[in-house]
């Protein structure tokens, strides 16, 4: 999986510390130990062992080359019903059993993206998948493919939004003069407590002075992805404040660069 995400230094090489990784860890905890999550094979049929089956074993059965579509739908109908009636552990169980498909989908939809965008893509993908557990029609075939289709919609929605934002900002001029209006907008925002002085300095250095964010992160000794998130949140807060009139300094001309 990691090889599918390799690229330049701004791209993710793994799914560590994101929603998918967290769900994978939770699934492993729920399927090991003295009382793992199990299903009754007698309730599923279609050739599965007529006994209690731990979810890790069940996942392996579904991944076997000879697993038929009817078996997969029977298993998924059972798992989804359990997620609706038996609590959050079974929601995690569904995500865990679907993990191979979700990881493949995450790899394809996040390829070439900066790490902070990958995290958002994966988070929304899992959110869409879980939301559809409550809504999916279990009487129609191809239950898992339809769940993954919804997850893909969530992932692509975020990818389009985030990368469009990055491209727009990259196309805008970044003025280097500090005595112009953009700097005054930042100063006013700090005075009004819309953003902190640290966040204003981050925007000033990486937007107005034109320094690369990754290099600035290196000087601070913090991960660049953390600064991407911090700057994005601060700029969104600043844009709202300008829109709502909280920041009174005019933002015509170059200051519009701050709202992207």
C-alpha positions as CSV (number, residue, x, y, z in Angstrom):
1,X,0.0,0.0,0.0
2,X,2.7,2.4,1.0
3,X,4.4,2.1,-2.4
4,X,1.2,3.4,-4.1
5,X,1.6,6.7,-2.1
6,X,5.2,7.4,-2.7
7,X,6.0,10.7,-4.3
8,X,7.8,13.9,-3.5
9,X,8.3,15.1,0.1
10,X,4.9,16.6,0.4
11,X,3.0,13.3,-0.2
12,X,2.0,10.7,2.3
13,X,3.9,7.4,2.4
14,X,1.5,5.7,4.8
15,X,-1.9,6.0,6.5
16,X,-0.3,6.2,10.0
17,X,-2.2,8.3,12.6
18,X,-5.3,8.9,10.5
19,X,-8.9,7.6,10.7
20,X,-8.3,4.5,8.8
21,X,-5.3,3.5,10.8
22,X,-7.2,4.2,14.1
23,X,-10.1,2.0,12.9
24,X,-7.7,-0.8,12.0
25,X,-6.2,-0.7,15.4
26,X,-9.6,-0.7,17.0
27,X,-10.7,-3.7,14.9
28,X,-7.6,-5.7,16.0
29,X,-8.4,-5.0,19.6
30,X,-12.0,-6.2,19.1
31,X,-11.0,-9.4,17.3
32,X,-8.3,-10.5,19.7
33,X,-8.3,-11.4,23.4
34,X,-10.7,-13.6,25.4
35,X,-14.0,-12.3,24.0
36,X,-13.5,-11.3,20.3
37,X,-16.4,-10.2,18.1
38,X,-17.9,-13.3,16.4
39,X,-20.8,-14.2,14.2
40,X,-22.8,-17.4,14.2
41,X,-22.1,-19.3,10.9
42,X,-25.5,-21.0,11.2
43,X,-27.2,-17.6,10.6
44,X,-25.2,-16.9,7.4
45,X,-25.1,-20.2,5.5
46,X,-23.6,-20.3,2.0
47,X,-21.0,-22.8,3.1
48,X,-19.4,-21.0,6.0
49,X,-18.4,-23.1,9.0
50,X,-21.5,-23.8,11.1
51,X,-20.0,-22.4,14.3
52,X,-18.9,-19.2,16.0
53,X,-16.6,-17.3,13.6
54,X,-14.3,-14.5,14.7
55,X,-14.4,-11.5,12.4
56,X,-10.8,-11.8,11.4
57,X,-11.5,-15.3,10.2
58,X,-14.7,-14.1,8.5
59,X,-12.7,-11.4,6.6
60,X,-10.3,-14.0,5.4
61,X,-13.2,-16.1,4.1
62,X,-14.5,-13.2,2.1
63,X,-11.1,-12.5,0.6
64,X,-10.6,-16.1,-0.5
65,X,-10.5,-16.5,-4.3
66,X,-13.5,-18.8,-4.3
67,X,-15.8,-16.6,-2.2
68,X,-19.1,-16.1,-4.2
69,X,-21.0,-12.9,-4.4
70,X,-24.0,-14.5,-2.7
71,X,-21.8,-15.4,0.3
72,X,-20.4,-11.8,0.5
73,X,-23.8,-10.3,0.4
74,X,-25.1,-12.7,3.1
75,X,-22.2,-11.8,5.4
76,X,-22.5,-8.1,4.8
77,X,-26.2,-8.1,5.3
78,X,-25.6,-9.8,8.7
79,X,-22.8,-7.4,9.7
80,X,-24.7,-4.3,8.8
81,X,-27.7,-5.4,10.8
82,X,-25.5,-6.0,13.8
83,X,-24.0,-2.5,13.4
84,X,-27.5,-1.1,13.5
85,X,-28.7,-3.1,16.5
86,X,-25.7,-4.0,18.6
87,X,-23.7,-0.8,19.1
88,X,-20.5,0.9,18.0
89,X,-18.3,-2.2,18.3
90,X,-20.1,-3.6,15.3
91,X,-19.6,-0.4,13.3
92,X,-15.9,-0.8,13.9
93,X,-16.3,-4.5,12.9
94,X,-17.8,-3.5,9.6
95,X,-15.0,-1.0,8.9
96,X,-12.4,-3.6,9.8
97,X,-13.9,-6.3,7.6
98,X,-14.0,-3.8,4.7
99,X,-10.4,-2.6,5.5
100,X,-8.8,-4.1,2.4
101,X,-11.2,-2.3,0.1
102,X,-11.0,0.9,2.1
103,X,-7.2,0.9,2.0
104,X,-7.2,0.3,-1.7
105,X,-9.7,3.1,-2.2
106,X,-7.6,5.5,0.1
107,X,-4.5,4.7,-1.9
108,X,-6.2,5.5,-5.2
109,X,-8.0,8.6,-4.2
110,X,-5.2,10.2,-2.2
111,X,-2.3,9.5,-4.6
112,X,0.0,12.5,-5.0
113,X,-1.8,14.6,-2.3
114,X,0.0,16.4,0.5
115,X,-0.2,14.6,3.8
116,X,-2.7,17.0,5.4
117,X,-5.0,16.4,2.4
118,X,-4.6,12.7,2.7
119,X,-5.8,12.8,6.3
120,X,-8.9,14.8,5.3
121,X,-9.6,12.4,2.4
122,X,-9.3,9.3,4.6
123,X,-11.4,10.8,7.4
124,X,-14.3,11.8,5.1
125,X,-14.1,8.4,3.3
126,X,-14.5,6.6,6.6
127,X,-17.3,9.0,7.7
128,X,-19.3,8.3,4.5
129,X,-18.8,4.6,4.8
130,X,-20.1,4.6,8.4
131,X,-23.0,6.8,7.6
132,X,-24.2,4.5,4.8
133,X,-24.3,1.5,7.3
134,X,-27.5,3.1,8.6
135,X,-29.0,3.7,5.1
136,X,-27.8,1.0,2.7
137,X,-30.5,-1.2,1.2
138,X,-29.8,-4.7,2.3
139,X,-32.2,-6.3,-0.1
140,X,-30.2,-5.2,-3.2
141,X,-27.0,-7.1,-4.2
142,X,-23.4,-5.9,-4.0
143,X,-23.7,-4.4,-0.5
144,X,-20.0,-3.9,0.1
145,X,-19.3,-2.4,-3.4
146,X,-22.2,0.1,-2.8
147,X,-20.8,1.0,0.6
148,X,-17.3,1.6,-1.0
149,X,-18.9,3.7,-3.7
150,X,-20.3,6.0,-1.1
151,X,-16.9,6.1,0.6
152,X,-15.3,7.0,-2.7
153,X,-17.8,9.9,-3.2
154,X,-16.7,11.3,0.2
155,X,-13.0,10.9,-0.6
156,X,-13.3,12.5,-4.0
157,X,-15.4,15.4,-2.6
158,X,-12.7,16.3,-0.2
159,X,-9.9,15.8,-2.7
160,X,-11.5,18.2,-5.1
161,X,-12.2,20.8,-2.5
162,X,-8.7,20.7,-0.9
163,X,-6.7,20.5,-4.1
164,X,-8.7,23.3,-5.7
165,X,-7.9,25.5,-2.6
166,X,-4.2,24.7,-2.9
167,X,-4.1,25.4,-6.6
168,X,-6.0,28.8,-6.2
169,X,-3.6,29.9,-3.5
170,X,-0.6,28.8,-5.5
171,X,-1.7,30.9,-8.4
172,X,-2.1,34.1,-6.4
173,X,0.8,36.6,-6.2
174,X,2.5,36.7,-2.8
175,X,3.6,40.3,-2.1
176,X,6.8,40.7,-0.1
177,X,6.3,44.3,1.1
178,X,5.4,44.3,4.8
179,X,4.1,47.9,5.1
180,X,1.1,47.4,2.8
181,X,-2.5,46.5,3.6
182,X,-2.2,42.7,4.0
183,X,0.1,43.1,7.0
184,X,-2.4,45.6,8.5
185,X,-5.2,43.0,8.1
186,X,-3.1,40.5,10.1
187,X,-2.3,43.1,12.7
188,X,-6.0,44.1,13.1
189,X,-7.0,40.4,13.3
190,X,-4.5,39.8,16.1
191,X,-5.7,42.9,17.9
192,X,-9.3,41.7,17.6
193,X,-8.3,38.2,18.8
194,X,-9.5,36.6,15.6
195,X,-6.1,34.8,15.3
196,X,-3.1,34.6,17.5
197,X,0.2,36.4,16.9
198,X,1.9,33.0,16.1
199,X,-0.7,32.3,13.4
200,X,-0.4,35.8,12.0
201,X,3.4,35.3,11.8
202,X,2.8,32.0,10.1
203,X,0.6,33.6,7.4
204,X,2.9,36.6,7.1
205,X,6.0,34.5,6.6
206,X,4.6,31.9,4.2
207,X,2.1,34.1,2.3
208,X,3.3,37.7,2.4
209,X,7.1,37.2,2.6
210,X,6.9,34.2,0.2
211,X,8.9,31.7,2.3
212,X,8.2,28.0,1.7
213,X,6.0,26.6,4.5
214,X,8.1,23.4,4.6
215,X,11.3,25.4,5.1
216,X,9.6,27.5,7.8
217,X,8.4,24.3,9.6
218,X,11.9,23.0,9.5
219,X,13.2,26.2,11.3
220,X,10.5,25.8,13.9
221,X,11.1,22.1,14.3
222,X,7.5,21.1,13.7
223,X,5.9,18.8,11.0
224,X,5.0,20.8,7.9
225,X,1.6,19.0,7.8
226,X,0.7,20.5,11.2
227,X,1.5,24.0,9.9
228,X,-0.6,23.4,6.8
229,X,-3.6,22.6,9.0
230,X,-2.8,25.5,11.4
231,X,-2.5,28.0,8.5
232,X,-5.6,26.7,6.7
233,X,-7.7,27.0,9.9
234,X,-6.3,30.5,10.7
235,X,-7.0,31.7,7.2
236,X,-10.5,30.4,7.2
237,X,-11.1,32.1,10.6
238,X,-9.6,35.3,9.2
239,X,-11.7,35.1,6.0
240,X,-14.9,34.7,8.1
241,X,-13.9,37.7,10.3
242,X,-13.4,39.9,7.3
243,X,-16.7,38.8,5.7
244,X,-18.6,39.5,9.0
245,X,-16.9,42.8,9.5
246,X,-15.0,41.8,12.7
247,X,-11.7,42.9,11.1
248,X,-12.2,46.5,10.0
249,X,-9.1,47.1,7.9
250,X,-10.0,47.0,4.2
251,X,-8.9,43.8,2.4
252,X,-9.1,45.0,-1.2
253,X,-6.3,44.1,-3.6
254,X,-3.4,41.9,-2.3
255,X,-5.1,41.2,1.0
256,X,-7.6,38.9,-0.8
257,X,-4.6,36.4,-0.9
258,X,-5.3,35.7,2.8
259,X,-8.8,34.4,2.2
260,X,-7.8,31.4,0.0
